[in-house]
Amino acid sequence: MTKMVASRSVLGRGMSSNLRGDAISWNRLWAIKAPGKMLITIWRFAHDCLPTGMQLQQRHIPASKVCLRSSIDEHVEHALLFCPYAQAVWNDVKHYFNLHLGRQGFTSCKRWIFDFLARCDDLAATVRAVTCWHIWDARNKLHEENITQHPSSVALKIKACVNMIVEHLFISSTNHRREPSPTTSWVPPPVGRVMINVDAALFSHDRSMGAGVVMRDHSGSCITCYGTGVPNVILPELAEAIAIQRGLLFSLGEGFQKVILGSDCLTVIQRINSLSQDRSLCGPVIQDIKQLRGSFMSCSIFHVRREQNVAAHLLARSCNQLECHVWRGVSPECIRETICMDIMP
């Protein structure tokens, strides 16, 4: 009876602050917006139980304990953080997403992950989980299939994967305040990012195009809009690519560094996110877009439905003169109603 009372007494006490802090951190880890397999990888990373060379030897499984790329003992932190190959991937990812890794003073896998989760936003947490999984996947392909992937190629895969997650997982969480519908489905960006919607319109009577660029924050407020006409454009895909190019150039000129750009032209988005060189008539513009993307701290470019791009479409249609117009802090009259509808609950 005494033992039973003692047990209840112990269980009745609250958790220590350390245990409470760990529980919060684990909850944050499992709340990261990323596929389950990536969360499992980062969970195993935190528990120091990924099957690296050193881990396999400790389990008495025949395997080389050294990293195939650097001939250094392959601990978990080496495989995902400190291996020169992993560092090269992280360097590209940091350039794309303005990520601060905080590897100095590394003490343990769990502490490194928990410290990061305590200070990062949702997008940065997603980037970290996606990057860890891709580095681990590249390591496994080398060990199991003798396939070597260039670090820059892996970083581009990471960028494309994050873009898809932003489009699908972030949309489902940020759009909870209203039911999606065919006419009001614009989705705000995460806090700290600017959403840039772009579209193009062709005017066959004078062989020109209009480009519409609408920039909004997480609350749906219109920050800046830009509309311009461009002469001598008759190809739809080229017009869409030019609209994206103009949107990025304008954003850089306005000083925005963390942006998400949405276009409803899927083929152009696929060309931009492709690793191969584009040899079409759009190729030079696509290449310029890829270079411009690297000028931002964070720049995701992804496909949106037409219903999510109505404001940019209407603005592009209004640019049927070869002139440039900028609206700061106020939306153009032609899209004001659409902007209001987009943020209505």
MIGUMAR-220418 format. One record per residue (C-alpha): x, y, z; residue in one letter. Coordinates in steps of 0.1 Angstrom, whole numbers, padded with zeros to 4 digits, always signed. Layout:
N
XYZa
...
This chain:
345
+0000+0000+0000m
+0028+0024+0009t
+0045+0017-0024k
+0013+0024-0043m
+0009+0058-0025v
+0045+0067-0032a
+0041+0059-0069s
+0010+0081-0071r
+0028+0109-0054s
+0057+0108-0079v
+0033+0106-0108l
+0013+0135-0094g
+0041+0159-0095r
+0045+0182-0125g
+0073+0176-0150m
+0106+0194-0145s
+0113+0225-0166s
+0138+0205-0187n
+0112+0177-0194l
+0086+0203-0202r
+0110+0221-0226g
+0118+0188-0243d
+0081+0180-0247a
+0075+0214-0263i
+0104+0208-0287s
+0093+0174-0297w
+0058+0188-0304n
+0074+0215-0326r
+0094+0188-0345l
+0063+0168-0353w
+0045+0199-0363a
+0070+0208-0390i
+0053+0210-0424k
+0071+0183-0443a
+0063+0147-0454p
+0063+0121-0427g
+0094+0103-0439k
+0114+0136-0435m
+0101+0141-0400l
+0111+0105-0391i
+0146+0112-0405t
+0151+0143-0384i
+0136+0125-0353w
+0162+0098-0358r
+0188+0124-0363f
+0178+0140-0329a
+0180+0106-0313h
+0214+0099-0329d
+0201+0066-0343c
+0205+0069-0381l
+0225+0039-0394p
+0258+0056-0401t
+0291+0037-0402g
+0298+0042-0365m
+0262+0033-0355q
+0264+0001-0375l
+0297-0009-0359q
+0282-0002-0324q
+0254-0026-0333r
+0280-0052-0344h
+0268-0050-0381i
+0297-0054-0406p
+0303-0020-0422a
+0330+0005-0426s
+0329+0031-0399k
+0343+0059-0421v
+0326+0083-0444c
+0330+0073-0480l
+0336+0109-0490r
+0360+0121-0464s
+0375+0090-0447s
+0365+0104-0413i
+0345+0084-0387d
+0309+0086-0398e
+0289+0098-0368h
+0253+0111-0374v
+0264+0148-0371e
+0292+0142-0396h
+0269+0127-0422a
+0243+0154-0421l
+0263+0185-0409l
+0300+0184-0410f
+0309+0162-0440c
+0323+0185-0467p
+0296+0172-0490y
+0269+0180-0465a
+0284+0214-0460q
+0283+0221-0497a
+0246+0213-0499v
+0239+0234-0468w
+0258+0264-0483n
+0236+0264-0514d
+0205+0259-0493v
+0215+0288-0470k
+0219+0310-0501h
+0184+0301-0513y
+0166+0305-0480f
+0188+0327-0458n
+0192+0299-0433l
+0215+0302-0402h
+0226+0268-0391l
+0243+0276-0358g
+0268+0247-0361r
+0294+0265-0339q
+0295+0251-0304g
+0276+0220-0315f
+0271+0197-0285t
+0245+0171-0296s
+0221+0163-0324c
+0190+0168-0302k
+0202+0201-0287r
+0211+0215-0322w
+0177+0207-0335i
+0158+0219-0304f
+0177+0252-0304d
+0169+0258-0340f
+0132+0250-0336l
+0130+0275-0307a
+0141+0304-0329r
+0130+0297-0365c
+0098+0303-0384d
+0077+0276-0400d
+0094+0278-0434l
+0129+0276-0420a
+0119+0245-0400a
+0106+0229-0432t
+0138+0238-0451v
+0159+0221-0424r
+0138+0189-0424a
+0138+0187-0462v
+0175+0193-0464t
+0184+0167-0438c
+0164+0141-0456w
+0179+0148-0490h
+0215+0148-0477i
+0207+0114-0460w
+0191+0101-0492d
+0222+0112-0512a
+0244+0094-0487r
+0224+0062-0490n
+0224+0063-0528k
+0262+0065-0527l
+0265+0036-0502h
+0238+0013-0517e
+0238+0021-0555e
+0272+0039-0560n
+0253+0069-0573i
+0271+0102-0568t
+0250+0134-0569q
+0265+0169-0571h
+0258+0190-0540p
+0243+0217-0562s
+0219+0192-0578s
+0208+0181-0544v
+0202+0217-0533a
+0181+0223-0563l
+0160+0193-0555k
+0156+0207-0520i
+0144+0240-0533k
+0119+0224-0556a
+0106+0202-0528c
+0102+0232-0505v
+0083+0250-0532n
+0059+0221-0534m
+0054+0220-0497i
+0048+0258-0496v
+0021+0253-0523e
+0003+0224-0507h
+0010+0222-0469l
+0013+0259-0461f
-0018+0265-0481i
-0038+0240-0461s
-0028+0256-0428s
-0030+0293-0437t
-0063+0290-0454n
-0082+0276-0424h
-0101+0308-0419r
-0123+0302-0449r
-0136+0273-0471e
-0118+0273-0504p
-0140+0282-0533s
-0135+0287-0570p
-0137+0326-0567t
-0119+0333-0534t
-0089+0311-0531s
-0059+0334-0528w
-0036+0322-0501v
-0015+0344-0479p
+0022+0337-0474p
+0038+0328-0441p
+0046+0356-0417v
+0078+0374-0428g
+0074+0366-0465r
+0059+0386-0493v
+0035+0369-0518m
+0041+0380-0554i
+0014+0371-0579n
+0023+0377-0615v
+0004+0373-0648d
+0007+0383-0684a
-0019+0394-0710a
-0013+0394-0748l
-0026+0422-0770f
-0026+0409-0806s
-0036+0443-0822h
-0002+0458-0815d
+0018+0426-0808r
+0025+0436-0772s
+0019+0423-0737m
+0010+0435-0703g
+0026+0423-0671a
+0008+0426-0637g
+0026+0422-0604v
+0007+0422-0571v
+0026+0420-0538m
+0008+0413-0505r
+0018+0404-0470d
+0005+0376-0447h
-0026+0396-0438s
-0036+0401-0474g
-0027+0438-0474s
-0015+0451-0507c
+0020+0463-0503i
+0030+0473-0538t
+0016+0468-0573c
+0034+0471-0606y
+0021+0471-0642g
+0039+0476-0674t
+0035+0471-0711g
+0062+0453-0732v
+0064+0455-0770p
+0070+0428-0796n
+0058+0398-0776v
+0033+0374-0792i
+0041+0340-0776l
+0021+0331-0745p
+0049+0313-0726e
+0074+0340-0733l
+0049+0366-0720a
+0044+0346-0688e
+0082+0342-0683a
+0087+0380-0689i
+0060+0387-0663a
+0079+0365-0637i
+0112+0382-0647q
+0097+0417-0642r
+0081+0407-0609g
+0114+0395-0595l
+0133+0426-0608l
+0107+0449-0593f
+0107+0431-0560s
+0145+0434-0558l
+0142+0471-0566g
+0117+0476-0538e
+0141+0459-0513g
+0121+0427-0506f
+0144+0397-0499q
+0121+0370-0487k
+0095+0363-0513v
+0071+0336-0527i
+0062+0341-0563l
+0031+0325-0579g
+0022+0322-0616s
-0006+0303-0631d
+0015+0291-0661c
+0026+0256-0651l
+0049+0250-0681t
+0070+0281-0674v
+0072+0272-0637i
+0084+0237-0647q
+0110+0252-0670r
+0123+0275-0642i
+0126+0246-0617n
+0142+0222-0642s
+0179+0214-0638l
+0184+0212-0676s
+0192+0241-0698q
+0161+0256-0716d
+0168+0258-0753r
+0133+0271-0763s
+0126+0307-0773l
+0119+0314-0736c
+0154+0301-0727g
+0172+0334-0722p
+0144+0347-0700v
+0142+0315-0680i
+0180+0316-0674q
+0177+0352-0662d
+0149+0342-0638i
+0171+0314-0623k
+0199+0339-0618q
+0176+0365-0603l
+0163+0340-0578r
+0197+0336-0564g
+0198+0374-0556s
+0172+0369-0528f
+0177+0357-0493m
+0147+0334-0499s
+0128+0330-0532c
+0103+0303-0539s
+0086+0301-0573i
+0056+0278-0578f
+0024+0273-0597h
-0009+0286-0585v
-0044+0281-0599r
-0060+0308-0620r
-0085+0314-0593e
-0056+0323-0570q
-0042+0348-0595n
-0072+0369-0604v
-0057+0402-0591a
-0025+0399-0612a
-0045+0388-0642h
-0068+0419-0641l
-0038+0442-0636l
-0020+0426-0666a
-0052+0431-0687r
-0052+0468-0678s
-0016+0473-0691c
-0025+0477-0727n
-0003+0508-0731q
+0035+0507-0733l
+0038+0525-0699e
+0049+0516-0664c
+0028+0522-0633h
+0036+0516-0597v
+0012+0517-0567w
+0026+0517-0532r
+0004+0512-0501g
-0027+0512-0523v
-0041+0489-0549s
-0051+0500-0584p
-0088+0507-0589e
-0091+0478-0614c
-0082+0452-0587i
-0094+0468-0555r
-0126+0447-0553e
-0106+0415-0560t
-0081+0423-0532i
-0109+0428-0508c
-0127+0396-0518m
-0094+0377-0514d
-0092+0385-0477i
-0129+0382-0468m
-0136+0353-0444p
